[in-house]
Amino acid sequence: MSEAALHSTKLAAVPLWLARLRALARRSINIIAGCTILGFFAFVAIFAPFLAPFDPVRPDPELVLRAPDALRVFGTDINGMDVYSRVIHGARAAFLVAVPTVLIGLVLGVPIGLVAGYRGGLLDDFLIRFTDTLRVFPSIILALAIVAALGPSIANIVLTLGFLDLAVYARLVRAETLALRSGGFVESSVAVGNPPWRVMFVHILPNASRGAITQMAVRGAWAIRISATLAFLGVGVQPPTPEWGVMIRQGAEFMVSGQWWVGVFPGLALILLVLGFNLAGDGLEDLLDPKNNAAGKR
């Protein structure tokens, strides 16, 4: 058998899913790394009740600030709660903030940006002024003020962050729509009698949504960071709810006295999850980049 035939035989023996995974890794290793991290944390969040060895909100006065050992692998906090169990359940709180926040921003921001970019006029002017106003103030300050007024709950945090985030998606889609609305395919769709809504949502939106899609993972990381910051400042999720920002705030008080494990482990989990979202976002940008797609076809 010739060398070329042997090589083709080996390629045919490779499973299809593995061949696609290798092709994806060659185009962007970031998407593989990011999705692996996100998949791990998603698994932890879904099966948290089965993975956590102890009740995450059950205090034990006899085990206050117990150092990590074979039984309590991450130690215990000031209330005697198991840090390992709380870190596991904290993944669930992180996804409960990130996923709805991204969906709210995407569902509301994309249509607003699409209509504003295509129609122009008063809606476009309002969108520009609204996004410019939001950019003047740091997002954490706005979120802090709104959540403090509404009350510290996950629902209020999600609504606040989703409201602040829709401007990002709207501005991205608006910019893409402005570049596309004078294109030949748009003029052709109008010339054959398509109504404006069909031109926008059928012809322009698939081409204008690339920027919004690539931002989904990055904005998920942003939502988790802001939520943890609000909890750290005392206006977000409140104890004893197992949330990483709350745990970091509690652990910061004991870092100097040597009980480092209370804040270090939730901090590491927060860093790793945010890293996973950012890597996935970079990978999506690489995959959806037309230059990379053209290079991959060659």
C-alpha positions in Angstrom: 0.0 0.0 0.0 1.3 3.4 -0.9 2.1 6.1 1.7 -0.8 8.3 0.4 -3.3 5.5 0.6 -2.1 4.6 4.1 -2.5 8.2 5.2 -6.0 8.4 3.8 -6.9 5.2 5.5 -5.7 6.6 8.9 -7.8 9.7 8.3 -10.9 7.6 7.5 -10.4 5.7 10.8 -10.6 8.9 12.8 -14.1 9.6 14.2 -15.9 12.5 12.7 -16.3 14.3 16.0 -12.6 14.1 16.7 -11.7 15.3 13.2 -14.0 18.3 13.6 -12.6 19.0 17.1 -9.0 19.0 15.6 -10.1 21.3 12.8 -11.7 23.7 15.4 -8.6 23.6 17.5 -6.4 24.5 14.5 -8.6 27.6 13.9 -8.9 28.7 17.5 -7.5 26.9 20.5 -9.2 29.6 22.7 -12.7 28.2 22.0 -11.6 24.7 23.0 -10.0 26.0 26.3 -12.9 28.4 27.1 -15.6 25.9 26.4 -13.8 23.2 28.5 -13.7 25.6 31.5 -17.3 26.7 31.0 -18.5 23.1 30.6 -16.7 22.1 33.8 -18.4 24.9 35.8 -21.7 24.3 34.1 -21.5 20.6 35.2 -20.6 21.7 38.7 -23.6 24.2 38.8 -26.1 21.7 37.5 -25.0 18.8 39.8 -24.1 21.0 42.8 -26.4 19.2 45.3 -24.8 15.9 44.4 -21.2 17.2 44.3 -21.3 19.1 47.6 -20.6 16.9 50.6 -22.2 19.2 53.1 -25.1 21.7 53.3 -23.6 25.0 52.0 -25.7 27.1 54.5 -25.6 24.9 57.5 -23.4 26.4 60.3 -21.4 24.4 62.8 -20.1 26.4 65.8 -17.7 23.6 66.6 -15.9 23.9 63.2 -15.4 27.7 63.0 -12.4 28.6 60.7 -11.2 25.0 60.5 -8.2 24.7 58.2 -8.4 22.5 55.1 -8.0 18.8 55.9 -9.0 15.4 54.5 -12.7 15.9 55.6 -13.1 19.6 54.9 -10.8 20.0 51.8 -11.4 23.8 51.6 -11.8 24.3 55.3 -14.7 26.2 56.9 -15.6 29.9 57.3 -16.4 32.0 60.4 -19.8 30.4 60.7 -18.5 26.8 60.4 -19.9 26.4 56.9 -18.0 24.1 54.5 -16.1 26.3 52.0 -15.9 23.5 49.4 -19.7 23.1 49.3 -20.2 26.8 49.2 -17.8 27.2 46.3 -19.6 24.5 44.3 -23.0 26.1 44.9 -21.5 29.5 44.1 -21.1 28.3 40.5 -24.8 28.0 40.3 -25.2 31.6 41.5 -22.7 32.8 38.9 -24.6 31.2 36.0 -27.9 32.5 37.4 -26.5 36.0 36.9 -24.5 35.6 33.7 -26.9 33.7 31.5 -30.1 35.8 32.1 -28.1 39.0 31.9 -26.7 38.1 28.5 -30.1 37.0 27.2 -31.8 40.2 28.4 -29.1 42.4 26.8 -29.2 40.4 23.6 -33.0 40.1 23.2 -33.6 43.8 23.9 -30.4 45.4 22.5 -30.2 43.7 19.1 -33.6 44.7 17.8 -33.2 48.2 19.1 -29.8 48.6 17.4 -31.2 47.0 14.2 -34.2 49.3 13.9 -32.2 52.4 15.0 -29.5 51.7 12.4 -31.9 51.0 9.5 -34.6 53.6 10.2 -32.5 56.3 11.8 -34.4 59.3 13.0 -35.5 59.9 16.6 -34.9 56.3 17.8 -31.3 56.5 16.5 -30.7 59.8 18.1 -32.1 58.5 21.4 -29.9 55.4 21.3 -26.8 57.4 20.7 -27.5 59.8 23.6 -28.5 56.9 25.9 -25.3 54.9 25.2 -23.2 58.0 25.5 -24.7 58.7 28.8 -24.0 55.2 30.1 -20.4 55.4 28.9 -19.8 58.6 30.9 -20.4 56.8 34.2 -18.5 53.6 35.3 -20.8 50.6 35.0 -20.1 49.5 38.6 -21.2 52.9 39.9 -24.5 52.7 38.0 -25.1 49.1 39.0 -24.3 50.0 42.7 -26.8 52.8 42.7 -29.6 50.9 41.0 -29.2 47.7 43.0 -29.0 49.7 46.2 -32.3 51.4 45.3 -34.1 48.2 44.1 -32.8 45.9 46.8 -30.1 43.1 47.0 -31.5 40.1 45.2 -30.4 38.0 42.2 -33.4 39.1 40.2 -32.7 42.8 40.7 -29.0 42.3 39.9 -29.9 40.5 36.6 -32.5 43.2 35.6 -30.0 46.0 36.4 -27.1 44.4 34.5 -29.3 43.4 31.6 -30.5 47.0 31.3 -27.0 48.3 31.4 -25.8 45.7 28.9 -28.4 46.2 26.2 -26.7 49.4 25.1 -23.5 47.4 24.2 -25.4 45.1 21.9 -27.5 47.9 20.5 -24.5 49.9 19.6 -22.7 47.0 17.9 -25.7 46.0 15.8 -26.4 49.6 14.9 -22.9 50.1 13.6 -23.1 46.9 11.5 -26.5 47.9 10.2 -25.3 51.3 9.1 -22.6 49.7 7.1 -24.9 47.1 5.5 -28.1 49.1 4.7 -26.7 50.6 1.6 -25.3 47.3 0.3 -26.5 45.8 -2.9 -28.3 42.8 -1.4 -30.4 45.2 0.8 -31.3 47.4 -2.2 -32.3 44.3 -4.1 -34.5 43.0 -1.3 -36.2 46.4 -1.2 -36.6 46.5 -4.9 -38.5 43.2 -5.1 -41.0 44.5 -2.6 -39.9 43.1 0.8 -41.4 45.0 3.7 -39.0 46.8 6.1 -39.3 44.3 8.9 -38.3 41.5 6.5 -35.4 43.4 5.1 -34.1 44.1 8.7 -34.7 40.7 10.3 -34.2 38.4 7.4 -31.5 40.0 5.3 -29.6 42.5 7.5 -29.7 40.8 11.0 -27.8 37.6 10.1 -25.0 39.7 8.7 -25.1 42.3 11.5 -25.2 40.0 14.5 -21.6 38.8 14.4 -20.3 41.4 16.7 -23.1 40.8 19.2 -22.5 37.0 19.2 -18.8 37.4 19.8 -19.6 39.7 22.8 -21.9 37.2 24.5 -19.2 35.4 26.4 -17.3 38.5 27.2 -20.4 40.2 28.6 -21.2 37.1 30.6 -17.8 37.5 32.3 -18.5 41.1 32.9 -21.8 40.3 34.6 -20.1 37.8 36.9 -17.4 40.3 37.8 -20.0 43.1 38.5 -22.2 40.8 40.5 -19.3 39.6 42.7 -18.2 43.2 43.2 -21.6 44.2 44.3 -21.7 41.3 46.8 -18.2 42.2 48.0 -19.4 45.8 48.6 -22.5 44.5 50.5 -25.2 45.5 48.1 -25.4 42.4 46.0 -26.4 38.9 47.0 -26.5 38.6 50.8 -25.1 35.9 53.1 -25.6 33.1 53.9 -26.3 32.6 50.1 -23.3 30.8 48.7 -22.0 33.4 46.3 -18.3 33.9 45.5 -18.3 37.7 46.1 -19.9 37.3 49.5 -17.3 34.6 50.4 -14.4 36.7 49.2 -15.7 39.6 51.4 -15.9 37.3 54.4 -12.5 35.8 53.7 -10.8 39.2 53.3 -11.4 39.9 57.0 -9.3 36.8 58.0 -6.5 36.9 55.4 -4.2 38.9 57.7 -4.8 36.5 60.7 -3.8 33.5 58.5 -7.2 32.0 57.6 -6.5 32.4 53.9 -8.7 29.6 52.7 -12.0 31.4 53.3 -11.4 33.9 50.5 -8.8 32.3 48.3 -10.8 29.3 47.0 -13.8 31.3 45.9 -11.5 33.9 44.4 -9.7 31.2 42.4 -13.1 29.9 41.2 -14.2 33.4 40.1 -10.9 34.0 38.2 -11.1 30.7 36.4 -14.7 31.1 35.3 -14.1 34.6 34.1 -11.1 33.3 32.2 -13.2 30.7 30.6 -15.8 33.2 29.4 -13.1 35.5 28.0 -11.3 32.6 26.2 -14.6 31.5 24.7 -15.3 35.1 23.6 -11.9 35.3 21.9 -12.5 31.9 20.3 -15.9 33.0 18.9 -14.3 36.1 17.5 -11.7 34.0 15.7 -14.2 31.6 14.4 -16.6 34.3 13.0 -13.8 36.4 11.6 -14.3 36.3 7.8 -10.5 36.5 7.2 -10.0 33.4 9.4 -12.8 31.6 7.6 -11.3 32.4 4.2 -7.9 31.1 5.4 -9.5 27.9 6.8 -11.1 27.2 3.4 -7.8 27.5 1.6 
